[in-house]
């Protein structure tokens, strides 16, 4: 949603005036538009200036509580103010952040993290007690909005302890070979043990809060004592704006970063020297989910038939304007544990019709519940409905509120539009495909699947663990309710004056990270 009612209000909120905005500038480095993602040119970083980043807004639901972040704009703000122990790189592998290193015991039930020398915004040093306080806050049963609560429930807080001045020992309730990766997920940022009021954050991030108004604006200043050297820009503003407003502001020089731009915008600015597209190739997933606990999708023959009806290449070309690759009904293409040896599923209308006839599901009318909440949802649902008609099915489109879609979709309709940003494959399975998963949009619930996942996550031998995750992915591919039709490129945009920013999948270390950007 856009929070700007007119151009004057936009300029006031971004700090711009009729004559433009003062930025640190010398030299004229101007990068070309289009599909470049090389950081915008070379040169030494320079300090100064104001950086304005535009995201899809969430109104009054926006927050700067790092454990309740749910929207991309929340994540950008909390990433500026806080750090995690561990981050994920572009391949979803854990890399050090506030933790310099870590090591498990032999069965992965105890993990020791060595903390780096870092300072909170109030001048106090990072300690093991801060980490333990953070986990206690995330796991507080009264805190129903804490995103990582389920993932981190494996921690046995009563037995975890400080094991030295800069070492924290985390004891787990069961073996967890992927524990460091869990700490790189959303909602796991480390806060000070003095953190009591979410409106007064105490973090170790590269920026310190100046002001925040949900649904409107966020302003932060450089924190010079940041352990990683501090930000280059003096001030960071993160603002809410719809896709059109983000694009217009970038082209007019009224913003430096635009989150999740459309393929159409990316094509439009190919020759625009004022804007550069950062394209993280195929790093997200778009799907149509079929609810496996409802007719007719409680029959695996029907879910397979629907997967065979999808013309994936056409969906990618039409819906994504070619900015992506075809999906193969599994999450995590290109990430660790993705079984690349499974043949690509292709369209087969005759086989689909035979399976539907066998299941008695021909000539039915079904509906897809979708929304304009994400680029391509409605377009993909509409095009797939046309493709399903080739097998004699009638699929109608039902649209829901963009503000509540992802919650509503869990209880509305037998099919729905689905997407996911980048995350580890184990985390996706944990969040979306277990019987107990809170966001199980395909209503996929099988005890044998849950048991295999539990075995995989506790297996310390990497080769054996890889084989188990491969089994899980094959089961979802063959029998599950995920029709993953495409992996869109993740398209963000920056002003050509921006340096030090690279294309990155969402939810990874370099995504929406503004402490290492500078302006020319």
C-alpha positions in Angstrom: 0.0 0.0 0.0 1.1 3.5 -0.6 1.2 6.0 2.3 1.8 9.0 0.1 -1.4 11.0 -0.6 0.4 13.4 -2.9 3.8 14.4 -4.2 4.3 17.1 -1.6 3.7 14.6 1.2 6.2 12.2 -0.4 8.9 14.9 -0.6 8.3 15.9 3.0 8.7 12.4 4.3 11.8 11.6 2.2 13.5 14.8 3.3 13.6 16.1 -0.3 12.8 19.7 -1.3 11.9 21.2 -4.7 15.6 21.7 -5.4 16.6 18.2 -4.5 18.4 16.8 -1.5 22.0 17.3 -0.4 24.1 14.2 -0.7 27.8 13.5 -0.4 28.9 13.8 -4.0 32.1 14.3 -6.0 32.8 12.6 -9.2 30.2 11.7 -11.7 30.1 7.9 -11.7 26.8 7.0 -13.4 26.1 3.4 -13.9 23.9 2.2 -16.7 20.4 0.8 -16.3 19.2 -2.7 -16.9 20.3 -6.1 -15.6 23.7 -5.0 -14.0 24.4 -6.2 -10.5 28.1 -5.4 -10.1 27.8 -2.9 -7.3 27.5 0.0 -9.7 31.2 0.5 -10.4 34.4 0.7 -8.5 35.9 3.3 -6.1 36.7 3.8 -2.5 33.7 4.0 -0.1 33.0 7.5 1.2 31.0 8.7 4.2 28.1 11.0 4.3 24.7 11.7 2.9 21.2 10.3 3.4 19.9 7.0 2.0 16.2 6.6 1.3 14.8 3.1 0.8 11.2 2.3 -0.3 9.3 -0.8 0.6 5.8 -2.2 0.4 4.1 -0.9 3.5 2.0 -2.6 6.2 0.3 0.3 7.9 -0.2 0.1 11.6 1.0 -3.5 11.6 4.6 -2.4 10.9 7.0 -2.9 13.8 10.7 -2.5 14.8 10.5 -5.3 17.3 13.1 -7.7 15.8 11.4 -10.8 17.1 8.0 -9.9 15.7 9.1 -8.9 12.2 6.7 -10.2 9.6 7.0 -7.8 6.6 9.9 -7.0 4.4 9.9 -3.4 5.6 10.1 -4.7 9.2 13.0 -6.8 8.3 14.9 -4.0 6.7 14.4 -1.8 9.7 15.4 -4.4 12.2 18.5 -5.4 10.1 19.6 -1.8 10.4 19.3 -1.7 14.2 20.3 -5.2 15.2 22.5 -8.1 14.3 22.0 -11.9 14.4 24.5 -14.4 15.8 24.5 -16.1 12.4 23.5 -15.0 8.9 22.8 -17.0 5.7 24.7 -16.5 2.5 23.3 -16.7 -1.0 23.4 -20.5 -0.9 21.6 -20.6 2.4 24.7 -21.7 4.3 25.3 -20.2 7.8 28.1 -17.6 8.1 29.4 -15.7 11.2 27.9 -12.4 12.3 27.9 -11.7 16.1 29.2 -15.2 16.6 32.8 -15.5 15.3 32.6 -19.3 15.4 30.6 -22.2 16.8 31.1 -25.9 17.4 28.8 -28.8 18.5 29.3 -31.8 20.7 29.3 -35.2 19.0 25.5 -35.6 18.8 24.7 -31.9 18.1 22.8 -31.5 21.4 25.1 -28.8 22.7 26.5 -25.9 20.7 29.1 -23.4 21.8 29.2 -20.0 20.2 32.2 -17.6 20.6 31.0 -14.0 20.5 32.9 -11.2 18.8 33.7 -7.9 20.5 30.6 -5.9 19.8 28.9 -2.9 21.5 25.3 -2.0 21.9 23.9 1.4 21.1 23.9 2.3 24.8 27.6 1.7 25.0 27.5 -1.7 26.8 29.4 -4.7 25.5 27.8 -7.8 24.1 27.8 -10.7 26.6 26.5 -14.2 26.7 23.8 -13.0 29.1 22.4 -10.9 26.3 22.2 -13.9 24.0 20.4 -15.9 26.7 18.0 -13.0 27.4 17.3 -12.9 23.6 16.3 -16.5 23.4 14.2 -16.2 26.5 12.4 -13.3 25.0 11.8 -15.1 21.7 10.5 -18.2 23.5 8.2 -16.3 26.0 4.9 -18.2 25.7 3.0 -15.0 26.2 4.6 -13.5 23.1 2.4 -14.9 20.3 3.9 -12.8 17.6 7.5 -13.9 17.9 8.3 -15.4 14.5 11.1 -17.8 15.4 9.4 -19.2 18.5 8.6 -22.6 16.9 12.0 -22.9 15.3 13.9 -22.1 18.5 11.7 -24.2 20.8 14.5 -26.9 20.5 16.5 -24.8 22.9 16.6 -26.0 26.6 17.0 -22.6 28.2 17.2 -24.0 31.7 20.4 -25.8 30.9 22.0 -23.2 28.6 24.6 -21.0 30.1 27.4 -18.5 29.8 30.6 -20.6 29.5 33.1 -17.7 29.7 33.3 -14.0 29.1 32.5 -14.4 25.4 31.2 -17.9 25.1 27.6 -19.0 25.3 26.7 -22.7 25.5 23.3 -23.6 24.1 21.8 -26.9 25.1 19.1 -28.4 22.9 16.2 -30.7 23.8 17.1 -33.0 20.9 19.9 -33.3 18.3 19.8 -30.5 15.7 22.5 -30.6 13.0 21.1 -27.5 11.4 21.0 -25.3 14.5 23.4 -22.5 13.3 21.2 -22.1 10.2 18.1 -21.7 12.5 19.8 -18.7 14.0 20.1 -17.0 10.6 16.3 -16.9 10.2 13.8 -14.1 10.7 13.1 -13.1 14.3 16.4 -14.1 15.8 18.3 -10.8 16.2 20.2 -10.4 19.4 18.9 -7.7 21.8 20.4 -6.3 25.0 19.3 -7.8 28.3 18.3 -4.2 29.1 15.8 -4.2 26.2 12.3 -3.7 27.6 10.4 -1.3 25.3 10.2 -2.2 21.6 9.9 1.4 20.7 13.3 2.0 22.3 15.5 -0.6 20.6 18.9 -1.5 22.1 20.8 -3.3 19.4 24.3 -3.7 17.9 23.4 -2.8 14.4 25.1 -0.3 12.0 22.4 2.3 12.7 20.8 3.8 15.8 17.1 4.8 15.8 16.1 8.5 15.6 12.4 8.1 14.9 9.7 5.6 13.8 6.1 5.9 12.9 4.4 2.7 11.8 3.0 2.9 8.3 4.9 6.0 7.5 8.6 6.5 8.2 11.7 5.3 9.9 14.9 7.4 10.4 18.1 6.1 11.8 21.7 7.5 12.1 25.0 5.9 11.7 26.3 4.1 14.8 30.0 4.8 14.7 31.0 2.1 17.3 29.6 -0.7 15.2 31.8 -3.8 15.3 32.0 -4.0 11.5 33.2 -0.4 11.1 29.9 1.5 11.0 27.8 2.6 8.1 29.0 5.0 5.3 25.8 7.1 5.0 25.0 9.5 7.8 21.3 8.8 7.9 18.9 6.0 6.7 15.3 6.5 5.9 13.0 3.5 5.3 9.6 4.4 3.9 6.3 2.8 2.7 5.3 3.2 -0.9 3.5 1.1 -3.5 5.3 -0.3 -6.6 4.5 2.6 -8.9 5.5 5.2 -6.3 8.8 3.3 -5.7 9.6 3.3 -9.4 8.6 7.0 -9.9 10.7 8.1 -6.9 13.8 6.2 -8.1 13.6 7.7 -11.6 13.1 11.2 -10.2 16.1 10.9 -7.9 13.9 11.0 -4.8 15.0 7.6 -3.5 18.1 5.4 -3.6 16.5 1.9 -3.2 13.3 0.3 -4.4 12.2 -3.0 -3.0 10.8 -5.8 -5.2 10.2 -4.1 -8.5 8.1 -5.6 -11.3 9.5 -7.3 -14.4 7.8 -4.5 -16.4 9.7 -1.8 -14.5 12.9 -3.8 -15.0 12.3 -3.8 -18.7 11.4 -0.1 -18.7 14.6 1.1 -17.1 17.0 -0.9 -19.2 18.1 2.3 -21.0 17.6 4.6 -18.0 21.0 5.7 -16.7 19.4 6.9 -13.4 18.4 3.5 -12.2 20.1 0.1 -11.9 18.3 -3.3 -11.4 19.7 -5.8 -8.9 18.5 -9.2 -10.1 19.0 -12.2 -7.9 18.3 -15.0 -10.4 15.6 -17.5 -9.6 15.8 -16.9 -5.9 12.1 -17.0 -4.9 9.4 -19.5 -5.5 5.8 -19.1 -6.9 3.3 -21.9 -6.6 -0.3 -22.8 -6.6 -1.1 -24.8 -3.5 -3.8 -27.6 -3.4 -5.2 -28.5 0.0 -4.5 -32.1 0.6 -7.0 -32.4 3.4 -10.0 -31.5 1.1 -11.6 -33.1 -1.9 -10.5 -33.6 -4.6 -6.9 -33.0 -3.5 -6.9 -35.6 -0.8 -6.3 -38.0 -3.8 -2.6 -37.8 -4.9 -3.7 -38.6 -8.5 -5.6 -35.3 -8.6 -2.7 -33.2 -7.3 -0.4 -34.9 -9.8 -2.9 -34.2 -12.6 -3.0 -30.5 -11.8 0.8 -30.4 -11.8 0.8 -32.0 -15.3 -1.7 -29.3 -16.5 0.7 -26.5 -15.8 2.5 -25.0 -18.8 5.4 -23.7 -16.7 7.4 -22.1 -19.5 4.4 -20.1 -20.6 3.7 -19.0 -17.0 7.3 -17.9 -16.7 7.2 -16.0 -20.0 3.8 -14.4 -19.5 3.6 -13.8 -15.7 7.3 -13.1 -15.0 8.0 -11.6 -18.4 10.8 -14.2 -18.8 12.5 -13.0 -15.6 12.8 -16.4 -13.9 13.0 -20.1 -14.4 10.5 -23.0 -14.4 9.8 -24.7 -11.2 9.6 -28.5 -10.5 7.2 -28.7 -7.6 9.8 -28.5 -4.9 11.1 -25.5 -2.9 14.7 -24.4 -2.8 16.1 -24.7 -6.3 19.8 -24.1 -6.2 20.0 -24.5 -2.4 21.6 -27.2 -0.3 19.5 -30.4 -0.2 17.7 -29.7 -3.5 17.7 -32.9 -5.6 18.8 -31.7 -9.0 18.6 -35.2 -10.4 14.8 -35.3 -10.4 13.7 -34.7 -14.0 11.8 -31.5 -14.8 8.1 -32.0 -14.9 6.5 -31.0 -18.2 3.0 -30.5 -19.4 1.0 -33.6 -20.3 -2.7 -32.9 -20.7 -3.7 -36.4 -21.8 -2.1 -38.0 -18.8 -3.7 -35.4 -16.5 -7.1 -36.1 -18.1 -6.6 -39.8 -17.5 -5.7 -39.3 -13.8 -8.7 -37.0 -13.3 -11.0 -39.5 -15.0 -9.7 -42.3 -12.8 -10.3 -40.1 -9.7 -13.8 -39.1 -10.9 -12.7 -35.4 -10.8 -13.4 -34.4 -14.5 -15.9 -31.7 -15.3 -15.7 -30.2 -11.8 -15.7 -26.5 -10.9 -13.0 -25.4 -8.5 -11.7 -22.1 -7.4 -8.3 -20.5 -6.8 -8.1 -18.1 -3.9 -5.7 -15.3 -4.8 -4.9 -11.7 -4.3 -2.9 -8.7 -5.6 -0.7 -8.9 -2.5 2.2 -10.1 -4.6 3.2 -9.4 -8.2 1.9 -12.1 -10.5 -0.5 -13.9 -8.2 -3.7 -13.0 -10.0 -2.1 -13.3 -13.4 -0.7 -16.8 -12.7 -4.0 -18.0 -11.3 -5.9 -16.6 -14.4 -3.5 -18.2 -16.8 -3.4 -21.6 -15.0 -7.3 -21.6 -15.0 -7.1 -21.3 -18.8 -4.5 -24.2 -18.9 -6.7 -26.4 -16.7 -9.6 -25.9 -19.1 -7.8 -27.9 -21.7 -8.6 -31.0 -19.5 -12.2 -30.1 -19.1 -11.9 -28.4 -15.7 -13.5 -25.1 -14.8 -11.5 -23.0 -12.4 -12.7 -19.7 -11.2 -10.7 -17.0 -9.6 -11.6 -15.6 -6.2 -9.7 -12.6 -4.9 -9.1 -11.7 -1.2 -7.7 -8.8 0.7 -4.0 -8.0 0.1 -3.6 -7.0 3.8 -4.7 -10.3 5.3 -4.3 -12.7 2.3 -1.5 -14.9 3.7 -3.5 -15.5 6.9 -6.8 -15.9 5.1 -5.4 -18.3 2.5 -4.9 -20.9 5.2 -8.7 -21.2 5.7 -10.1 -20.1 2.4 -10.6 -22.2 -0.7 -9.2 -25.5 -1.9 -6.5 -23.9 -4.0 -4.5 -20.7 -3.5 -1.6 -18.6 -4.7 1.6 -19.2 -2.7 5.1 -17.7 -2.7 8.2 -17.9 -0.6 11.4 -16.0 -0.3 14.8 -17.5 0.2 15.2 -19.8 3.2 16.9 -23.1 3.9 15.1 -26.1 2.7 14.9 -27.6 6.3 13.3 -24.3 7.5 10.8 -24.3 4.6 9.8 -27.9 5.5 9.5 -27.0 9.1 7.4 -23.9 8.5 5.2 -25.1 5.6 5.0 -28.9 5.3 4.8 -30.5 8.7 1.6 -31.6 10.4 2.3 -29.0 13.1 3.5 -26.2 10.8 1.6 -22.9 11.4 1.9 -21.9 7.7 1.0 -25.2 6.1 -0.9 -23.7 3.1 -1.2 -27.0 1.3 -2.5 -28.8 4.4 0.0 -31.5 3.8 0.0 -33.7 7.0 1.7 -37.1 7.1 3.2 -38.7 10.1 5.8 -40.7 8.1 6.9 -37.4 6.5 7.2 -35.7 9.9 9.2 -38.7 11.2 11.7 -38.6 8.3 12.2 -34.9 8.8 12.9 -35.4 12.5 15.5 -38.0 11.6 17.1 -35.8 9.0 17.4 -32.8 11.3 19.1 -34.8 14.0 21.5 -36.7 11.7 25.1 -35.4 12.0 26.5 -37.2 9.0 26.1 -34.8 6.1 25.8 -37.4 3.4 23.1 -39.3 5.2 21.3 -36.1 6.1 21.4 -35.0 2.4 19.9 -38.4 1.4 17.0 -38.0 3.9 16.2 -34.5 2.7 16.3 -35.7 -0.8 13.7 -38.4 0.1 11.5 -35.7 1.6 11.7 -33.5 -1.5 10.9 -36.4 -3.8 7.8 -37.2 -1.7 6.6 -33.6 -2.0 7.3 -33.6 -5.8 5.4 -36.8 -6.4 2.5 -36.6 -3.9 2.4 -33.2 -2.2 0.1 -30.2 -2.8 2.7 -27.8 -4.1 2.6 -26.9 -7.8 5.8 -24.8 -7.9 5.5 -23.4 -11.4 8.3 -20.8 -11.3 11.3 -19.3 -9.6 11.2 -15.5 -10.3 14.2 -13.3 -10.3 14.3 -11.1 -7.2 14.2 -7.6 -8.6 15.3 -4.7 -6.5 16.4 -1.3 -7.9 18.9 1.3 -6.9 19.8 4.8 -8.0 22.9 4.8 -10.3 24.6 6.9 -7.5 24.6 3.9 -5.1 27.7 1.8 -4.6 28.4 -1.2 -2.4 25.1 -3.0 -3.0 24.8 -6.3 -4.8 22.0 -8.6 -6.0 21.0 -10.9 -3.2 18.2 -13.4 -2.5 15.7 -12.2 0.2 16.3 -13.2 3.8 20.1 -13.4 3.3 23.0 -11.4 4.7 23.2 -8.9 1.9 19.4 -8.4 1.3 18.2 -4.9 2.2 21.4 -4.3 4.1 22.3 -0.6 4.0 25.3 -0.3 6.3 27.8 -0.9 3.5 26.4 1.3 0.8 27.7 4.7 -0.2 26.8 7.5 -2.6 28.6 9.3 -5.4 
